[in-house]
């Protein structure tokens, strides 16, 4: 695991409509499905939650709550997840996707091969021309580079974290 990848243990409360709970025999599976649907493969306040990394540790016995005439079952959950959250000073390996007058557009290399392209990668890395270090013509598409994170921008529910960095 890299310095920008972390495993976190978190707690939350989830509300599931009672009609869905009564239809299933595997309540833990339903709760895990709803939790994964809500937080995986998007950015939250902790960073980007990796695909298939959420696991349910503990849940409470459900309690019934009614809101606007609809009954829901409320569960208190403890779960573990793997997040990606690069910080200033972290170094990550990237692959160049394109080179423009502005600089280099690249994406972070992950262990999941389906995410190793600029569209699906959890981290989009932009290296402005002034931080390239040398001539921009020395670099080519599909080349592997090492980038130090200078700043990042994480939007809630976005599919990618945007990073500005410099080549090291």
C-alpha positions in Angstrom: 0.0 0.0 0.0 1.3 3.5 -0.9 1.3 6.5 1.3 -1.8 7.9 -0.4 -3.7 4.7 0.1 -5.2 4.0 3.5 -7.5 1.6 5.2 -10.1 3.4 7.4 -12.5 2.1 10.0 -15.7 4.3 10.1 -19.2 4.3 11.6 -22.4 5.5 10.0 -26.2 5.0 10.1 -28.1 3.6 7.2 -31.8 3.6 6.6 -33.3 0.9 4.5 -37.0 0.7 3.5 -38.8 -2.0 5.5 -40.3 -3.5 2.4 -36.8 -4.3 1.1 -35.7 -5.8 4.4 -38.7 -8.1 4.6 -38.1 -9.4 1.1 -34.6 -10.7 1.9 -33.2 -13.5 4.1 -29.6 -12.1 3.9 -29.9 -8.8 5.8 -26.1 -8.3 6.1 -25.8 -8.8 2.3 -28.5 -6.2 1.7 -26.8 -3.7 4.1 -23.4 -4.2 2.5 -24.9 -3.8 -1.0 -26.6 -0.5 0.0 -23.5 0.8 1.7 -21.3 -0.1 -1.3 -23.8 1.5 -3.7 -23.6 4.7 -1.6 -19.9 5.2 -1.0 -17.8 3.1 -3.4 -16.0 4.5 -6.5 -16.8 8.1 -5.6 -15.1 10.8 -3.6 -16.3 11.6 -0.1 -15.0 13.6 2.8 -12.2 11.0 3.4 -11.1 10.7 -0.3 -11.9 8.3 -3.1 -13.2 4.9 -1.9 -11.8 2.1 -3.9 -13.9 -0.5 -5.7 -14.7 -3.7 -3.8 -12.9 -2.4 -0.7 -15.9 -1.9 1.7 -16.4 -4.6 4.3 -19.0 -4.7 7.1 -17.5 -5.2 10.5 -20.4 -4.8 12.8 -24.1 -3.7 12.7 -26.7 -3.0 15.3 -30.1 -4.6 15.6 -32.3 -2.5 13.4 -34.8 0.0 14.8 -37.9 1.1 13.0 -38.3 4.7 12.1 -41.2 6.3 10.3 -40.8 9.4 8.1 -43.6 10.8 5.9 -45.7 7.7 6.4 -42.9 5.3 5.2 -41.3 2.9 7.5 -37.5 2.4 7.4 -35.2 0.2 9.4 -32.2 2.1 10.8 -28.9 0.3 11.4 -25.7 1.6 13.0 -22.7 0.2 11.1 -19.0 -0.1 11.6 -17.2 -0.8 8.3 -13.8 -0.8 6.8 -12.8 0.7 3.5 -9.7 1.5 1.4 -9.4 5.1 0.4 -7.1 7.0 -1.9 -6.3 10.4 -0.7 -3.0 11.9 -1.9 -1.6 14.8 0.2 0.9 17.5 -0.6 4.4 16.0 -0.7 3.2 12.4 -1.6 4.9 10.9 -4.7 2.9 8.7 -7.1 3.7 6.8 -10.3 1.7 8.0 -13.3 1.3 7.4 -17.0 1.2 10.3 -19.4 -2.1 10.4 -21.4 -1.5 13.6 -23.3 0.9 16.5 -23.7 -0.5 20.0 -24.3 0.9 23.6 -24.4 -0.4 23.8 -20.8 1.6 20.8 -19.6 1.2 17.1 -19.1 -2.1 15.3 -18.4 -1.6 11.9 -16.7 -3.3 9.4 -14.5 -2.2 7.5 -11.4 -1.3 3.8 -11.8 -3.5 1.6 -9.6 -3.5 -2.2 -8.9 -6.8 -2.5 -10.7 -6.1 -2.8 -14.4 -9.6 -1.5 -15.4 -8.8 1.8 -13.8 -5.5 2.3 -15.6 -6.7 4.9 -18.1 -7.4 8.7 -17.8 -11.2 8.2 -17.8 -11.5 5.6 -15.1 -8.5 6.4 -12.9 -9.3 7.7 -9.4 -6.6 10.4 -9.6 -6.1 12.7 -12.6 -2.7 14.4 -12.4 -1.9 17.6 -14.2 1.8 18.8 -14.4 1.9 22.5 -15.6 4.7 23.2 -18.0 6.6 25.3 -15.5 6.9 22.2 -13.2 8.0 19.7 -15.9 11.7 20.1 -15.2 13.4 20.2 -18.5 11.9 20.3 -22.0 8.3 19.1 -22.4 9.4 17.5 -25.7 11.5 15.0 -23.7 8.3 13.3 -22.6 5.9 11.2 -24.7 2.5 9.6 -24.3 2.3 6.3 -22.4 5.6 7.1 -20.6 5.8 6.4 -16.9 6.7 9.3 -14.7 6.9 10.0 -11.0 5.0 13.0 -9.7 5.1 14.8 -6.4 1.7 16.2 -5.3 1.6 19.9 -4.8 -2.2 20.5 -4.5 -5.4 18.4 -4.8 -9.1 19.1 -5.4 -11.7 16.7 -4.2 -15.3 17.3 -5.1 -18.0 15.4 -3.2 -19.5 12.5 -5.2 -17.0 13.1 -8.1 -15.4 10.1 -9.8 -11.8 11.5 -9.7 -9.5 13.5 -7.5 -7.7 16.2 -9.4 -4.0 16.8 -8.5 -1.5 19.4 -9.6 2.0 18.1 -9.3 5.6 18.4 -10.4 7.8 15.7 -11.9 10.5 14.4 -9.6 
